[in-house]
């Protein structure tokens, strides 16, 4: 099925870390739209922030790249 509508972006959480940066490069290379908010914009540890972010931005998927080191 082919659609002329642009794809909704992927929400990339933890984009500033090593894994997140690798995901960004892959998505950019494939020209896949994505959003990579800072933890101030969308802190995954606070469910309310994630919910609010998702209500403001229509995302088709979430990739969680957060890690604890």
Rosetta silent file (secondary structure, phi, psi, omega in degrees, C-alpha in Angstrom):
SEQUENCE: XXXXXXXXXXXXXXXXXXXXXXXXXXXXXXXXXXXXXXXXXXXXXXXXXXXXXXXXXXXXXXXXXXXXX
SCORE:     score description
SCORE:     0.000 S_00000001
   1 L     0.000  132.064 -178.791    0.000    0.000    0.000 S_00000001
   2 L  -115.263  133.119  179.942    1.403    3.386   -0.992 S_00000001
   3 L  -127.270  142.780  178.324    0.404    6.611    0.657 S_00000001
   4 L   -86.525   -6.732  178.412    1.357   10.156   -0.239 S_00000001
   5 L   -75.256  139.981  178.167    1.007   11.216    3.399 S_00000001
   6 L   -67.227  149.675  178.692    4.285   11.648    5.271 S_00000001
   7 L   -71.403  143.578  172.008    5.088    9.056    7.913 S_00000001
   8 L   -66.790  148.074 -178.474    4.653    9.958   11.548 S_00000001
   9 E   -74.702  162.293  172.375    8.027   10.189   13.275 S_00000001
  10 E   -91.036  138.283  175.922    9.550    7.648   15.604 S_00000001
  11 E   -90.663  118.923 -177.861   10.108    8.849   19.165 S_00000001
  12 E  -107.776  105.584  179.346   13.705    8.166   20.142 S_00000001
  13 E   -92.347  138.936 -178.648   14.234    8.311   23.909 S_00000001
  14 L    78.918   31.171 -173.454   17.793    8.481   25.222 S_00000001
  15 L   -69.054  -15.942 -177.655   19.103    9.870   21.945 S_00000001
  16 L   -85.574  -10.440  178.773   22.149   11.542   23.519 S_00000001
  17 L   -83.626  177.694 -177.729   23.736    8.253   24.630 S_00000001
  18 H   -59.697  -48.762  179.646   25.883    5.904   22.574 S_00000001
  19 H   -65.638  -41.908  179.377   22.996    3.660   21.514 S_00000001
  20 H   -62.183  -40.562  178.232   20.723    6.642   20.853 S_00000001
  21 H   -65.576  -37.582  177.438   23.309    8.321   18.626 S_00000001
  22 H   -64.256  -42.515  176.790   23.714    5.087   16.652 S_00000001
  23 H   -61.104  -42.397  179.847   19.923    4.927   16.168 S_00000001
  24 H   -59.238  -45.673  179.505   19.919    8.548   15.016 S_00000001
  25 H   -60.148  -43.589  179.900   22.565    7.819   12.370 S_00000001
  26 H   -63.751  -45.541 -179.524   20.619    4.791   11.119 S_00000001
  27 H   -65.055  -41.115  177.498   17.320    6.682   10.960 S_00000001
  28 H   -62.686  -43.769  179.885   18.949    9.645    9.216 S_00000001
  29 H   -59.751  -39.575 -179.831   20.628    7.317    6.719 S_00000001
  30 L   -85.544   -0.680 -177.964   17.280    5.671    5.925 S_00000001
  31 L    56.815   41.026  177.576   15.560    9.089    5.867 S_00000001
  32 L   -95.953  124.667 -178.899   13.099    7.934    8.515 S_00000001
  33 L   -67.770  139.623  178.840   11.582   10.850   10.425 S_00000001
  34 E  -149.665  158.698  173.511   12.207   10.848   14.160 S_00000001
  35 E  -115.659  135.561 -179.124   11.996   13.038   17.241 S_00000001
  36 L  -129.934   74.140 -177.616   14.843   12.977   19.755 S_00000001
  37 L   -70.239  151.777  174.122   13.764   15.095   22.723 S_00000001
  38 L   -71.529  167.704  178.940   16.120   15.864   25.569 S_00000001
  39 L   -67.972  -21.445  174.341   15.365   14.368   28.971 S_00000001
  40 L   -69.291  -35.274 -179.641   14.147   17.825   30.020 S_00000001
  41 L   -77.662  -36.083 -175.083   11.537   17.710   27.262 S_00000001
  42 L  -152.125   89.042 -179.273   10.478   14.101   27.826 S_00000001
  43 L   -86.795  111.288 -175.654   11.801   12.284   30.898 S_00000001
  44 L   -63.386  -18.409  179.588   10.843    8.624   30.520 S_00000001
  45 L   -76.526   -9.465  179.582   11.066    8.196   34.310 S_00000001
  46 L  -118.748   99.024 -174.334    8.026   10.469   34.624 S_00000001
  47 H   -53.370  -36.693 -179.714    5.052    8.817   32.937 S_00000001
  48 H   -62.244  -37.523  178.606    3.133   12.087   32.877 S_00000001
  49 H   -66.848  -41.830  179.549    5.844   13.777   30.809 S_00000001
  50 H   -64.877  -44.670  179.194    5.876   10.961   28.257 S_00000001
  51 H   -59.619  -46.637  178.971    2.082   11.006   28.034 S_00000001
  52 H   -61.108  -42.490  179.868    2.060   14.795   27.544 S_00000001
  53 H   -62.443  -44.097 -179.220    4.774   14.566   24.890 S_00000001
  54 H   -67.075  -30.407  177.046    2.888   11.865   23.009 S_00000001
  55 H   -70.600  -29.068  179.874   -0.306   13.918   23.109 S_00000001
  56 H   -85.161  -25.845 -175.796    1.541   16.843   21.501 S_00000001
  57 L  -126.767  126.612  178.177    3.418   14.746   18.929 S_00000001
  58 L   -83.583  107.127 -179.058    1.931   11.979   16.837 S_00000001
  59 E  -113.592  141.826 -179.257    4.558    9.204   16.893 S_00000001
  60 E   -88.631  -17.780  179.410    4.216    5.840   15.212 S_00000001
  61 E  -159.309  161.180  175.991    6.691    4.051   17.475 S_00000001
  62 E  -124.215  129.797  174.138    8.893    4.560   20.529 S_00000001
  63 E  -114.487  119.577 -177.837   12.493    3.365   20.708 S_00000001
  64 E   -97.139  108.854  179.185   13.901    3.400   24.243 S_00000001
  65 L  -108.794   11.097  178.421   17.677    3.876   24.207 S_00000001
  66 L   -66.405  142.325  176.348   18.007    5.005   27.810 S_00000001
  67 L  -143.206  154.401  176.544   20.599    3.164   29.788 S_00000001
  68 L  -106.072  123.540 -179.203   21.971    3.324   33.269 S_00000001
  69 L  -123.563    0.000    0.000   25.739    3.437   33.473 S_00000001
